[in-house]
Amino acid sequence: MAVNPDLTEREFAPTAPYLVGREKVREFARAVSAEADVHHDVEAARRAGYPDIVAPPTFAMVIQDLTLQQLLGDPTAGIVLERTVHAEQKFRATRPIVAGDELTATLSVTGIRTVGGNAMITSEAEIVDADGRHVVTAVSVLLVGAEE
């Protein structure tokens, strides 16, 4: 089955709230070698003007992954995981993610194009805080290889 072209402009249901924990931020920061004190030390983050430790910018991928699982798990999408690679990632942030944030995300498929028989699926996850204020938009492109 090929990628379903009807995915274009489809919006998925918002994810369940994700509570950003200090240890998750610290673990992620270590994993991506983000060594700045604001990622590890509460007092350093507060001295810098943040309410708690600050997640590295790419931490938004943790939240976005919840939305991508909706897309990848949709049996009508025509996406075969074994032929899929994450081809591109971008972030547009209004503010940093900090420990204590409760975030939800809503995924929209914004485009599908065919390149050499492969499908390029572009999606945007709008990530908002508990008050509904924009925090970051995570944009991904998935490359789904052609059927053999």
KESEMI-524724 format. One record per residue (C-alpha): residue number from 1; residue in three letters; x, y, z. Coordinates in Angstrom, 2 decimals, always signed. Layout:
<atoms>
> n res c1 c2 c3
> NUM ALA X Y Z
...
</atoms>
This chain:
<atoms>
> n res c1 c2 c3
> 1 MET +0.00 +0.00 +0.00
> 2 ALA +1.35 +3.45 -0.91
> 3 VAL +1.22 +6.43 +1.43
> 4 ASN -2.36 +7.67 +1.62
> 5 PRO -2.54 +11.10 -0.12
> 6 ASP -5.62 +11.92 +2.00
> 7 LEU -3.25 +12.44 +4.97
> 8 THR -2.49 +15.92 +3.64
> 9 GLU -4.01 +18.56 +5.92
> 10 ARG -5.12 +15.89 +8.39
> 11 GLU -4.99 +16.93 +12.04
> 12 PHE -4.70 +14.33 +14.79
> 13 ALA -6.18 +14.58 +18.28
> 14 PRO -4.08 +16.41 +20.89
> 15 THR -1.79 +14.21 +22.95
> 16 ALA -2.30 +13.59 +26.63
> 17 PRO -0.49 +16.18 +28.77
> 18 TYR +3.22 +15.49 +29.25
> 19 LEU +4.73 +16.78 +32.50
> 20 VAL +8.34 +17.80 +31.90
> 21 GLY +10.42 +16.44 +34.77
> 22 ARG +13.80 +17.68 +35.96
> 23 GLU +15.45 +14.29 +35.66
> 24 LYS +14.13 +13.83 +32.12
> 25 VAL +15.61 +17.21 +31.16
> 26 ARG +18.93 +16.33 +32.80
> 27 GLU +19.02 +12.91 +31.11
> 28 PHE +18.26 +14.43 +27.72
> 29 ALA +20.84 +17.18 +28.24
> 30 ARG +23.51 +14.57 +29.05
> 31 ALA +22.51 +12.51 +26.01
> 32 VAL +22.96 +15.48 +23.65
> 33 SER +26.03 +16.86 +25.47
> 34 ALA +24.23 +20.07 +26.52
> 35 GLU +26.51 +21.04 +29.37
> 36 ALA +25.26 +24.53 +30.24
> 37 ASP +24.36 +24.86 +33.92
> 38 VAL +20.79 +25.95 +33.10
> 39 HIS +20.11 +22.40 +31.86
> 40 HIS +21.22 +20.75 +35.12
> 41 ASP +21.15 +23.18 +38.04
> 42 VAL +17.90 +24.74 +39.29
> 43 GLU +19.64 +27.70 +40.94
> 44 ALA +21.66 +28.46 +37.80
> 45 ALA +18.45 +28.40 +35.76
> 46 ARG +16.72 +30.73 +38.22
> 47 ARG +19.67 +33.13 +38.19
> 48 ALA +19.28 +33.19 +34.40
> 49 GLY +15.60 +34.14 +34.76
> 50 TYR +13.90 +30.76 +34.30
> 51 PRO +11.49 +29.17 +36.78
> 52 ASP +13.31 +25.80 +36.64
> 53 ILE +15.94 +23.95 +34.60
> 54 VAL +15.76 +24.54 +30.87
> 55 ALA +15.48 +21.72 +28.35
> 56 PRO +17.80 +21.79 +25.34
> 57 PRO +15.90 +22.99 +22.25
> 58 THR +15.75 +19.52 +20.73
> 59 PHE +13.88 +18.19 +23.81
> 60 ALA +10.73 +19.18 +21.92
> 61 MET +11.30 +15.97 +19.95
> 62 VAL +10.27 +13.99 +23.06
> 63 ILE +6.83 +15.62 +22.89
> 64 GLN +6.64 +15.51 +19.11
> 65 ASP +7.34 +11.78 +19.18
> 66 LEU +3.99 +11.27 +20.90
> 67 THR +2.30 +12.82 +17.88
> 68 LEU +4.39 +10.95 +15.34
> 69 GLN +3.36 +7.69 +17.00
> 70 GLN -0.24 +8.60 +16.14
> 71 LEU +0.71 +9.06 +12.49
> 72 LEU +2.88 +5.95 +12.30
> 73 GLY +0.25 +3.87 +14.07
> 74 ASP -2.60 +4.88 +11.78
> 75 PRO -3.44 +1.80 +9.69
> 76 THR -4.94 +3.97 +6.93
> 77 ALA -1.75 +6.05 +6.48
> 78 GLY +0.06 +3.54 +4.30
> 79 ILE +3.34 +4.15 +6.14
> 80 VAL +5.52 +1.07 +6.41
> 81 LEU +7.88 +1.65 +9.33
> 82 GLU +10.55 -0.66 +7.91
> 83 ARG +10.84 +1.64 +4.89
> 84 THR +10.68 +4.92 +6.82
> 85 VAL +13.49 +7.24 +7.91
> 86 HIS +13.39 +10.55 +9.71
> 87 ALA +14.79 +12.83 +7.00
> 88 GLU +14.56 +16.35 +8.45
> 89 GLN +13.76 +18.17 +11.69
> 90 LYS +13.20 +21.86 +12.51
> 91 PHE +11.95 +23.76 +15.55
> 92 ARG +10.31 +27.19 +15.88
> 93 ALA +10.17 +28.13 +19.55
> 94 THR +8.29 +30.91 +21.30
> 95 ARG +10.05 +30.11 +24.56
> 96 PRO +12.21 +27.35 +26.02
> 97 ILE +10.72 +24.25 +27.58
> 98 VAL +11.38 +24.16 +31.33
> 99 ALA +10.93 +21.51 +34.00
> 100 GLY +7.40 +21.71 +35.36
> 101 ASP +5.80 +22.52 +32.01
> 102 GLU +2.72 +20.48 +31.18
> 103 LEU +2.69 +20.21 +27.41
> 104 THR +0.30 +18.86 +24.81
> 105 ALA +0.85 +18.60 +21.09
> 106 THR -1.32 +18.42 +18.03
> 107 LEU +0.05 +16.99 +14.79
> 108 SER -0.97 +18.16 +11.35
> 109 VAL +0.24 +16.63 +8.11
> 110 THR +1.12 +19.66 +6.02
> 111 GLY +2.32 +18.03 +2.84
> 112 ILE +3.12 +14.88 +0.93
> 113 ARG +5.28 +14.85 -2.15
> 114 THR +6.68 +12.07 -4.27
> 115 VAL +10.39 +11.99 -5.07
> 116 GLY +11.67 +9.12 -7.19
> 117 GLY +8.79 +6.90 -6.13
> 118 ASN +9.38 +7.67 -2.44
> 119 ALA +6.97 +9.69 -0.30
> 120 MET +8.13 +12.72 +1.71
> 121 ILE +5.62 +13.43 +4.49
> 122 THR +5.91 +16.81 +6.22
> 123 SER +4.17 +17.27 +9.54
> 124 GLU +4.01 +19.97 +12.19
> 125 ALA +3.43 +19.37 +15.88
> 126 GLU +2.14 +22.46 +17.66
> 127 ILE +3.24 +22.16 +21.29
> 128 VAL +1.40 +24.28 +23.85
> 129 ASP +1.54 +24.68 +27.62
> 130 ALA -1.26 +24.03 +30.13
> 131 ASP -2.69 +27.50 +29.42
> 132 GLY -2.82 +26.80 +25.69
> 133 ARG +0.08 +29.16 +24.91
> 134 HIS +2.43 +28.22 +22.08
> 135 VAL +5.81 +26.89 +23.20
> 136 VAL +7.31 +25.33 +20.07
> 137 THR +6.39 +24.01 +16.66
> 138 ALA +8.31 +20.88 +15.67
> 139 VAL +8.45 +20.20 +11.94
> 140 SER +9.46 +16.76 +10.67
> 141 VAL +9.90 +15.21 +7.29
> 142 LEU +9.59 +11.44 +7.05
> 143 LEU +10.87 +9.66 +3.97
> 144 VAL +8.88 +6.53 +3.16
> 145 GLY +10.65 +4.30 +0.65
> 146 ALA +8.83 +3.04 -2.41
> 147 GLU +7.24 -0.39 -2.42
> 148 GLU +9.43 -3.08 -3.90
</atoms>
